[in-house]
Amino acid sequence: LHDNLGTVRLNVYEQGHNNVNYDFLGSCEVKVKYVDDDSTIFWAVGPAQSVLISRVPCCGKEVELTIPLENATSGELTVKLLLKEWQFSDGSKAVANYNPALVIHDQQNAVGTQPVQPTFTGRKLKISAIEGRNLAPMDRTGKSDPYLKLFYGKLIRKTKTVNQDLNPVWNQDFIFQEVSGGEYLKIKCYDADRFGDENLGNARVNLEGIEEGAPKDVWVPLEKINQGEIHLRIEVVASELLQNPSTNGSENGSHPTGDGCMVEVVLVEARDLVAANWGGTSDPYVSVRYGQIKKRTKVVYKTLNPAWGQTLEFTDDGSPLVLHVKDYNNILPTVSIGHCEVDYDKLPPNQTLDQWLPLQGVNKGEIHFQVTRRVPERHLKAASEEQPKLIASSNFSGNVRSLIRKAMTLAEEEEEIEYIRQMLEELEGAEEERELTVTQLQKDRDLLITKVKELEKAMSGFF
């Protein structure tokens, strides 16, 4: 199956004499769709053009459907379907006995193992998508409209589309936090098409062994296709130019993040929620989105005042924290009954924010939660000894990037509006470029002032 929707088609034949001829008796098909709450819906056309539908809450659950044969005067087929797993573009997957409150990041993790969070080395990588050459032609004109997607850690970045060119030039830079453990950079090249983008090949690049001051310039051949190469430049961003949020604090330098630092979210309760069911109640649960990670609470059935009392934890990297309250439905997709964004950026380490917030997007409803930034003592000591390294414009840049990522998160919730996400990603990249340039200019100015003072001191000996 591809994308979030697929079709299973079954053809029924009658075996002829001597196992030679096979007479076609009819066919039927089952549609399969992935839903954002990690459930899966199966449906088919039933008797008298009715709809047969069944929903399973997670992978590994079996469904059974009895479907009439198409193109036949009579006959029906009973099938049992068991979905093994869903795989996602960021490398995560939903597997049998998958708990939607957990996210499996490593595609090679065995079923039942604990999810692995990416850990950062403390460095930042600048990956430049420079150009491509000899790409495969996909259009009738003998050309393609190529663009790249770069996957690293939890992030996905996308270049601009170059129209009608088999040797495109992108010249776009992207900043990533370096991930430990031999994480590969994954590249996918696509031909943009109005009716569905076509794959032009993919590649993997090993980023181990890259040293500061020694950029890696490579041509990477595309795999799973007969032609095409991508030109990349990979380098470590100098530590004095960009302060690393994973070790020195959040993007405004106010909080330690990274190894051992956690954001603890307690979903306590909600009150006066919107009734989403015919009976005047709802079956509410909370889907918590922290950056690109989603976790969820249990479902509390038939109430407008649920009490969850559940604690969820995330590795603190300064990402936006958004709470989505949803009504669980056994057959149809879930319904949103409000959301809110938690502003925890100014929360002091190891102190708890206990708050009721009104839900947005609906006319009533509030949610009660507690948020704590758990920071080990060693990080607090290191942060107290470190002097601020960024100028005021860097603080502004951090705030702008934070707002951009929040908007990206909301765009994803609205059925992944690709155009909006692309614009926001490009804007975030431009903001990081501006910060890098401003900080470099300050460094050059300080160096110039030092040289002028040395020159003045040297010249003073002649008078």
N, C-alpha and C positions, 0 to 999 in steps of 0.2 A: 504494500500500500504506500502511496506517496501523498505528501502534504497531510492535512488533517481529515481527508475524506478519501474513501476507497470503495471499490466494488468487487464483490466475490460473485462470479458467474458460474453456474453449474449447468452443464448440458447432459441430458439423459438419452441413452441409446439402448436399443434392443440388439442383443448379440445374435447375428445370423448363423446359418448353418456352416459348419466346418471352420468357425471362428474367422470367416473372411469378410462377410458383409455386416455392416452395422447400420441399422435403421434409426434415424433421428426421431425421437418421440416428443421432445419439447425441452424447454430451458426455463430457468428462473434465476434471479439475482438478488443479492443481499447488499444493501448499502451499509457502510461502516463509517462512523464519524467520531473524532476525538473532541471532547468538550473541555473547556478551560478548568473545570473543577476536577480534572483527571479521570472522569468517567468516560464511558464509551457507549454510543447508541447504535443499535442494529435495527434496520427496518427493511421491509419488503412489501410488495403489492400482494394483498390478500384476496380472498373470494369477493366477487362483485366489486372489484376495484377499491376495496377497503385497504386500510394500512395496518400492517402488522409491525409492532414496534416493541423493542425490549431494550432495557438500559442496565448496564452493570457498573457498579461504583468504582471498580479498579480492574487492572489486568489480572488474568488468571481465573476469572469467573466465566462459567460456561452458560451459553444461552441455547435454547432449542426453539426452532420455528418450523411450522408446517406451511409450505408455500405451494399454491396451485401452479401447474406448469403453464407457461406461455406457449402460444402457437399449438395448442393441443385442445381437443374437445373435452378431455377429462384427465384426471391424474394429478397427484400432488406429491411433493417431496418433503420429507422431514429431515432437517439438518441440525446438527449440533456444532456450534462454533466456539472456539476457545482462543481468545486473543492473548498472545504470549507477551508482547511488549510493544511500547511506542518508543521511538528514538527521535530526539529533537536536534535541531541544527546547532545548539550550543554544546553538544556532546553528552548532555544528560539523557536519562531514559526512565520510563515507567515500566516496571517489570511485574511479574506475578507476585502477589502478596505485597505489592507496593503500597507504602503508607504515604498519602498525599501530604502529610505534614513534614515529610523529609524530602530532600532533593539529592539525587545521586549525581555527582558531578563527573566522576571518572567513568568513562564508557567501558573500562575494563574491570570495574568492580564486580565481584560475584554477587549473586542474589543473596540478600539477607545480611550483607556486610554493612557497617556503619558508613554513612555518607562522608566523603572526604572534602573538606573545605580547602580552596587554594590558599597557599601561604606565600607571602611576598618576601623577596630578598632584601628590599630596601632600596633598590635601584629602579630607574625608569628607562625604558627603551623607546627610542624614536625609530619607527619603521616607515621608510619612505617607499611608496609604490610609485616607481618611476615610469616604467613603460612596459609594453608587451611587443612581441614580434612573431610574425608568421602564425597568427591565430587562425583557427578554422573558420571558413566562411559558412554562415548559416542562413543568410538572406538570399532571395532570388537575384539580387544584384551582384552576388559573389562577394559580398562584404558581411560584416557583423557590426553590432553596436555594443562593444564590450565594456564591462565594469567588473570590479573585484569586490569580494567580501573577505575580510580578514578576521579570523577567529583566534583569540588568545585569552586564556584565563576564562573569565566570565563575560568578556566584552566581544562585541561584534562591530566592526567598522566597515564602511562601504565607501568606495570611490565614486567619483562622478562617472557618467556614461559618455563615452566618446562615440559619436555616430559615424557609421559607415567607414570603418577603418580596421584593417587587420594588423596594424602596427601602432596601436594607440599610445599616446603619451598622457599620463595622469599627473605626475609630479605632485603628489599629495603626501603629506606627512601625518602620522598618527602616533600618539603617545600612549604607551601601555606601562603599567606597573609590572616589573619582572616577577614571574612566578617560579618558585623553586620546584625541584623534583623532576627536572628534565621536560618541562612542558613544551610542546611543539607549537609553532605558529602554523595554522591551517589556512590555506588560501583556496578560494573557489572563484573561478572566472565564469561569467555568464554573458550571454547575448540578450540584451533587453528586447523584449517583444511585447506587443500589445496584448497578445492572446496567451502569454505565458513565457517566461524567460527560459532560454535553453542553456544547457550546461556546456561550457567550452573547456572543461577540464579542471582538475584541482591538484594541489601539491601540499607537501609538509616540509617545514624548514626547522632544523635543529638550532636552537638559539643558545645552546651551552657554549661556554668558552669565549664569549664576547667580552673583551676588555675595554675599559674606559680609555678613550683616545685612539682606539684601533677599530674604525668602522669596518663592517663586513659588507662588501659589494658583490652581489651574486646574481647570476641568471638561473632561474629555477625552471626546469622542464615541467610541463603540465602532464599529469597522469590521466589514465582512462580515456585518452584521446590520442590520435596519431601525430599531432603537431602542436606547436605553440610553446613559448617561453615567457616568463615574467621576470622583469628586472627589479630587484629590491636593493635597498641600502639600509642596513641595520646598525645602530650605534647606541651606546650608553649615553644618556643625558648627564652632563657633568653635575655632580652633587651640589656644587655651589650655585648652579643656575636654577634648579628646581628643588624646592623642599619636598621631601617624600612623605605623603600623608600616611604611609603604612608604618612609619617609625617615629616621625617627629610630631605628628598630630594630624588633625583634620585639615582641610584645605585652607582654613584661615589660621592654622597653627595653634588652636586653642585646646585641642584634646589629643592625648595619645591614642593611636589606633594600631591595629596589626596584631602581632603575636600575643596571645593571651588576653586581648581586649575584646569584650563581648558587649553586645546590646541585649539586655534581657527585657522582654515584653510580656507582661502579665495581662491577659484578656479576662477581666473580672466579670463584667455583666453588661447588659444593655437594657434600655427601658423605652416603652412607648414606640415600638417599631411599627413600620408600615405592614399592614396585613396583605400578604401576597397570595394566600390560598382562599378557596371559595368559602371555607368555614370561618373566615374572619381571623385567622391566625397565620403564623409563618413557621417555617422550620429553619431557624437562623443558625449560621455559622460564620466565622470570621476568616477571610483569606488575607494574610499579612504579606505585603510585598516590601522587601528590603532590597533596593537596587534591582538586580536581576533574579533574586531568590524569592520564591513563594513558599510559605508554609500556612497551615490552616488548623483551626480548632475542630473539635467534635461538633456534631449537629445536635441541637436541642429542639425537640419536636413540639409542635403545636403550642407555641407561646409567643407573646409579643414582648416578654420581659425575661429573656434567657440569662442564665448564670453559667458561665463556662469555667472560670477559675483555672485556666490553663496557662502555662508558662512556655514561651518560645524564645530561643536564643539564636543570635546571629553574630558572626565575626564582625567586629566594628571596623568599617572602612569609610564611615561618614556618608553612606548612601541615604537617599530619601526613604522615609518610613511611612507607608500608606496602609490604612486599614480599610478593607472592603467587607461590608456585611452583606451576606447573600442568603437567599432562600433556597434550601435544598429541594430538588424535585427528583422523584424516582424515575420519571420517564423523560420529561422535557428538560432542556438546558436550564441551568440555575438562573435566578432572577436577582439583580442587584437591588438591595433595599437601603442603599446609602454607603457613603465612604467618607473618610476624613484623613487629613494629613497631620502627622505628629511632628511638631517642631521641637526637636531634642538637642539641637546643635549647641545651645548655650547651657545645657545641663552639666553641672560640675561632676567630676568623676566620683563614682560610688555613692551618689545621692539619687533618690527616687523621685520621679515626677508622678504624682497621683492625681488624675484628672478625669473629668467628664467632658466630652466634646460633642457638639451637635453634629449629626450626619448631614453631609452635603448631597445634593442631587435628589432629595426627597423633601417632603413638607413637614416631617417630624421624625423623632427618634434621636437618642443619645447613646453613647458608648462609654463605659468606664474602663480605664486601663491604667497600668503602671509601667513606667519605663525607667530602667537603671543602666548606666554605662559602667560596667564592671572593668576596672583598670587595676592590674597588679601594682603593688607598691614600688617595684623596681622601675616601672614606667613613670610613675609620679615623680620619683627622685630624679630620674634622668631629665624629665621635662622641666623641673624647677631649676636645674643647673644650666639648661641650654638658653642662650640668648636668642632673641628674635632675629631671623635672617632675611625676612622678606620686607620689602617696602610697602607703603600703603596701597599702591595699585595692585599688589598681589592679593591683598585681602579682598579688594573689589572683584578681582578675577575669580577668586574662589567662590564668592557669593553668586556671581553670574553663572559659573559652571554648575553650581548646586541647583539653581533655578532651572537651568537647561535640562539637567538629568531628571528633575521632578516632572517637567513637561514631557520628557521622553517616556517616563513611566506611565503617565496618564494617556499618552498616545497609544502605548501598547495595550492598555485596557480597552481602548475603543477600537478593537478589531485590528490592531497593528497597522495604523495608517502610515504606510511606508514612506510616502512623500514627506510627511511632517517629520518622521524620525530622521530621514536623510538630511533635511535642512538643519535640524537640531544638532545632529552629529557633526556636520560641517561647521556649524557655529561654535560648538564646544572645542573642536580642533583649532579653529581660528583664535579662540580666546587663549588656549594654551600657548599658541605661537606668539601671541602678543605678550603674554607674561614672560615667556622665554626671552623675547627681544628686549623688553624693558629692563629685565634683570641683568642681561648681558651689557646693556648700555650703562647701567649703574656701575657695573664692575669695570667697564672700560673708563668711565669717568673717574672712578677712584684711582685707577692705575695711572691715568693721565695726571691727576693732581699730585700723586706721589712723585712722578717723574719731574713735574715742574718744580716741586719743592727741592728735589735733589739738584736740579739744574741751577736754581737760585743759590743754593748753598755752595755749589762749585764755583759759580760766577763771583760770589762775594769775596773770594780769595784774590781776585784781580784788582780790587779797589781798596 
